[in-house]
Amino acid sequence: MNNKKTPLLEVRDLVVEFKVQDGLVRAVNGLSFKVYDSEIIGIVGESGSGKSQTMLALMGLLAGNGKVKGSVKFNGQELVGLSTAKLNKLRGDQIAMIFQDPMTSLNPYLKISSQMTEVLMLHKNMPYKQALDEAIKMLDKVKIPDAKNRIHLYPHEFSGGMRQRVMIAMSLLTKPKLLIADEPTTALDVTVQAQILELLKELKQEMNMSIIFITHDMGVVANICDRVNVMYGGWLMETATIEEIFATPYHPYTSALLETIPSIDHDVDKLKTIPGEPPNLLHLPEGCPFQTRCSKVSPACSGQIPLRKIAPRHVMKCTVEVA
């Protein structure tokens, strides 16, 4: 990928804060990254790292007590501060999102046909019959068997994997340029998970769209992503291509995440974990939020931590020495 190309999405110094009874929670802290045409970017980290709040901020879907600072440009258009009416034109049309649990995202009282046709009738002004035909075609595309008849079923009449396929189909109806997938395979068994990942790769290629894939699973990242952003405590810790991040992870947190992946080469009695607990976002330490759990902590970790370029597309926010 030529970095001189104009990015589809450019996030600069993004800060997401929530005002709560006990104080101010900073869920995302100065995050910057870019997404280019037709690539899949992974955002990986433990629960509470800021992955989902980043995406909700991009979509303008934060809770009422949330506040966004910084810049988010999509196709050159600034999204931070954009009116709800203008955001609504983008959401579901040029930018779509798949959520983790399809059963809570789909309306259990409405047939799939009603929920899918509504998207096209709202965003593309299609008449019902044309919208229904397009919805059936998209269900076929995501490999729902007998789509012509099954589109008239209710969500509970589908299995978990099939409901996720319905959610993917619904999000792709308007042929978005950017798809945000928030841990869409977490609740699925391994076989179905692999099918969904393969489906997303096929659709990305066929529809020439970009995908931001949010997950806590480095194995999933390896399977589907071109590049990966590693987050912790609201910080971007390390970003690199998939090949580089697995071959030469420089940040201690990235290395720790990779060590938790079970190996198929030998048996182990106990899986590795990262000692300690994620930071309290109400009381973040000065400097790096990972320092209390880091095996390479030094006094410098309590000060300003600059972003360091290790290679042309490999950046790290850490004081550790790189050979």
C-alpha positions in Angstrom: 0.0 0.0 0.0 1.4 3.4 -1.0 1.1 5.7 2.0 1.1 8.7 -0.3 -2.4 7.8 -1.4 -5.2 9.8 0.3 -6.6 7.7 3.1 -10.3 6.7 3.1 -10.4 7.4 6.9 -7.9 9.5 8.8 -8.1 9.7 12.6 -5.9 12.3 14.4 -5.5 12.8 18.1 -8.8 11.2 19.0 -9.9 11.6 22.6 -13.1 10.1 24.0 -14.1 11.0 27.5 -17.1 10.2 29.7 -18.3 12.3 32.6 -19.5 9.9 35.3 -20.4 10.4 39.0 -16.9 9.7 40.2 -15.1 11.9 37.7 -13.9 11.8 34.1 -13.2 8.5 32.3 -10.8 8.9 29.4 -11.6 5.8 27.2 -9.4 6.8 24.2 -6.3 8.9 24.6 -4.8 10.7 21.6 -5.4 7.9 19.0 -4.2 8.4 15.4 -4.4 6.0 12.5 -5.4 5.8 8.8 -7.4 3.4 6.7 -6.8 3.1 3.0 -9.0 1.8 0.2 -9.6 -1.9 0.1 -7.6 -3.0 3.2 -8.5 -4.6 6.4 -7.3 -3.0 9.6 -7.4 -4.8 12.9 -7.8 -3.1 16.2 -6.9 -5.5 19.0 -6.6 -5.3 22.8 -8.1 -6.5 26.0 -11.5 -5.4 27.2 -11.4 -1.8 28.3 -8.6 -0.9 25.8 -10.9 1.6 24.0 -11.5 -0.4 20.8 -15.3 -0.2 20.7 -15.5 3.3 22.0 -13.2 4.4 19.2 -15.6 3.0 16.6 -18.7 4.4 18.4 -17.0 7.8 18.3 -16.3 7.5 14.6 -20.0 6.6 14.0 -21.3 9.4 16.3 -23.0 6.7 18.5 -21.4 7.5 21.9 -23.6 7.5 25.0 -25.0 10.9 26.0 -22.3 11.5 28.6 -19.6 11.0 26.0 -17.4 13.7 24.5 -15.1 13.6 21.5 -12.0 15.7 20.7 -9.7 15.5 17.8 -10.3 14.9 14.1 -12.0 12.1 12.1 -12.0 12.6 8.4 -13.9 10.2 6.1 -13.2 10.8 2.4 -11.9 14.2 3.4 -15.0 15.2 5.3 -14.7 16.0 9.0 -17.1 13.9 11.1 -16.4 15.3 14.6 -19.0 18.0 15.2 -21.1 16.9 12.1 -24.8 17.3 12.6 -27.0 14.3 13.3 -28.8 14.7 10.0 -25.5 14.6 8.0 -24.2 11.7 10.1 -27.4 9.8 9.4 -26.7 10.1 5.6 -23.3 8.5 6.1 -24.2 5.9 8.6 -25.6 2.8 7.0 -24.8 4.2 3.6 -21.1 4.9 3.1 -20.1 3.6 6.6 -21.7 0.5 8.1 -21.2 -1.4 11.3 -21.7 -5.0 12.4 -22.1 -5.5 16.1 -21.0 -8.3 18.3 -24.3 -9.9 19.1 -26.8 -10.1 16.2 -29.7 -11.2 18.4 -29.6 -7.8 20.2 -29.0 -5.9 17.0 -31.9 -7.5 15.1 -35.5 -6.7 16.1 -37.0 -9.9 17.4 -40.6 -8.7 16.6 -39.9 -8.0 12.9 -39.3 -10.4 10.0 -35.8 -10.2 8.4 -37.6 -8.9 5.2 -38.9 -5.9 7.0 -35.6 -5.0 8.6 -33.6 -5.4 5.4 -35.9 -3.6 3.0 -36.1 -0.6 5.5 -32.4 0.0 4.9 -32.8 0.4 1.2 -36.1 2.2 1.3 -34.5 4.8 3.7 -31.1 5.3 2.2 -31.7 4.5 -1.5 -35.4 5.5 -1.8 -36.2 2.1 -3.3 -39.8 0.9 -3.6 -40.5 -2.2 -1.4 -40.5 -4.8 -4.2 -37.1 -3.6 -5.6 -35.7 -3.4 -2.0 -36.9 -7.0 -1.3 -35.2 -8.3 -4.5 -32.0 -6.6 -3.5 -32.2 -8.0 0.0 -32.7 -11.5 -1.3 -29.6 -11.1 -3.6 -27.5 -10.0 -0.7 -28.7 -12.9 1.5 -27.6 -15.2 -1.4 -24.3 -13.4 -1.5 -23.6 -14.1 2.2 -24.6 -17.8 1.5 -28.0 -18.0 3.3 -29.6 -21.2 1.9 -33.1 -20.7 0.3 -32.8 -17.0 0.8 -36.0 -16.3 -1.2 -38.1 -18.0 1.5 -36.0 -17.6 4.6 -36.0 -13.8 4.3 -39.6 -13.9 5.6 -38.6 -15.6 8.8 -38.0 -14.0 12.3 -34.4 -13.7 13.8 -35.0 -16.4 16.3 -35.6 -18.9 13.5 -32.0 -18.6 12.4 -28.9 -20.1 14.1 -26.3 -17.8 15.6 -24.0 -18.1 12.5 -26.9 -17.4 10.1 -28.0 -14.4 12.2 -24.5 -13.0 11.9 -24.7 -13.5 8.1 -28.0 -11.6 8.0 -26.3 -8.7 9.9 -23.4 -8.7 7.4 -25.9 -8.8 4.5 -27.9 -5.9 6.0 -24.8 -3.8 6.6 -23.7 -4.3 3.0 -27.0 -3.5 1.3 -26.0 0.0 0.5 -22.5 -1.0 -0.7 -20.6 1.0 1.9 -17.0 2.1 1.4 -16.1 1.3 5.0 -17.4 -1.6 7.1 -16.7 -1.6 10.9 -16.9 -5.1 12.4 -17.0 -5.0 16.2 -16.0 -8.6 17.4 -18.5 -10.2 15.0 -17.3 -13.7 15.6 -16.9 -13.7 19.4 -20.1 -15.6 20.1 -19.6 -18.2 17.4 -17.9 -21.6 17.4 -14.6 -22.0 15.7 -15.9 -23.6 12.5 -18.6 -20.9 12.0 -16.0 -18.2 13.0 -13.7 -19.3 10.2 -16.6 -19.3 7.7 -17.5 -15.7 8.6 -13.9 -14.5 8.4 -13.6 -16.1 4.9 -16.9 -14.6 3.9 -15.8 -11.1 4.9 -12.5 -11.4 3.0 -14.4 -12.5 -0.1 -16.9 -9.7 0.1 -14.2 -7.1 0.7 -12.5 -8.2 -2.5 -15.7 -8.4 -4.5 -17.1 -5.0 -3.3 -13.7 -3.2 -3.0 -14.4 -1.9 0.5 -12.3 -1.3 3.5 -12.9 -3.1 6.9 -12.0 -2.1 10.4 -12.0 -5.4 12.4 -12.2 -5.1 16.2 -11.2 -8.1 18.2 -9.3 -9.3 21.3 -8.0 -12.3 19.5 -4.6 -12.1 17.8 -5.4 -15.4 16.0 -8.4 -13.7 14.2 -6.2 -10.7 13.4 -3.6 -13.0 11.7 -6.4 -14.7 9.6 -8.1 -11.6 8.2 -6.1 -8.3 8.6 -3.5 -6.5 6.5 -2.4 -4.2 9.3 -3.1 -4.1 13.0 -3.3 -1.4 15.7 -2.7 -2.7 19.2 -4.5 -0.7 21.9 -4.3 -0.6 25.7 -5.8 1.8 28.2 -7.0 4.0 25.4 -3.5 4.3 23.9 -2.3 3.1 20.5 0.7 1.0 21.6 2.0 -0.4 18.3 0.9 -0.5 14.7 2.4 -2.5 11.9 1.7 -4.9 9.1 0.5 -8.4 10.1 3.8 -9.9 9.0 5.9 -7.5 11.1 3.7 -7.6 14.2 4.0 -11.4 14.4 7.6 -11.7 13.3 9.0 -8.7 15.4 6.7 -7.4 18.0 8.5 -4.6 19.8 6.1 -3.4 22.4 6.0 -5.5 25.6 2.2 -5.5 25.5 2.1 -6.8 21.9 4.6 -9.5 22.9 2.5 -10.4 25.9 -0.7 -10.7 23.8 1.1 -13.0 21.3 2.4 -15.2 24.1 -1.2 -15.9 25.3 -2.0 -17.6 22.0 -2.0 -21.4 22.4 0.7 -23.2 20.4 -0.2 -26.2 18.3 3.4 -27.3 18.3 3.5 -28.6 21.8 1.2 -29.4 24.7 1.0 -27.1 27.7 -0.6 -27.7 31.1 -1.4 -24.0 31.6 -2.1 -21.2 29.2 -0.1 -18.0 29.6 -1.8 -14.9 30.9 -0.7 -11.3 31.3 -0.2 -10.7 35.0 -2.1 -7.9 36.7 -5.2 -6.1 35.7 -6.1 -3.4 33.1 -5.8 0.2 34.4 -8.6 2.1 36.1 -9.6 4.7 33.5 -10.7 7.1 36.2 -7.2 7.1 37.7 -4.7 6.4 34.9 -1.0 6.4 35.9 1.3 9.2 34.6 2.9 8.0 31.4 2.3 4.6 29.9 -0.9 2.8 31.2 0.8 -0.6 30.8 3.7 0.1 33.2 2.2 -1.6 36.2 2.0 -4.9 34.2 5.1 -4.5 32.1 8.2 -6.7 32.4 10.4 -4.0 31.0 9.2 -1.1 33.0 11.7 1.8 33.7 11.5 5.3 35.3 11.1 6.7 31.8 7.7 5.0 31.5 6.2 7.6 33.9 7.0 10.5 31.6 6.1 11.6 28.1 6.1 8.6 25.7 6.7 9.6 22.1 5.5 7.6 19.1 8.6 6.1 17.5 8.9 4.9 13.9 10.7 1.5 13.9 10.2 0.8 10.1 8.3 2.6 7.3 5.0 1.1 8.5 5.9 0.1 12.0 5.3 2.6 14.8 5.5 2.1 18.6 4.7 4.1 21.7 7.2 2.9 24.2 10.6 3.7 25.8 12.0 0.1 25.4 15.3 -0.1 23.4 15.0 -1.6 19.9 17.9 -3.6 18.6 
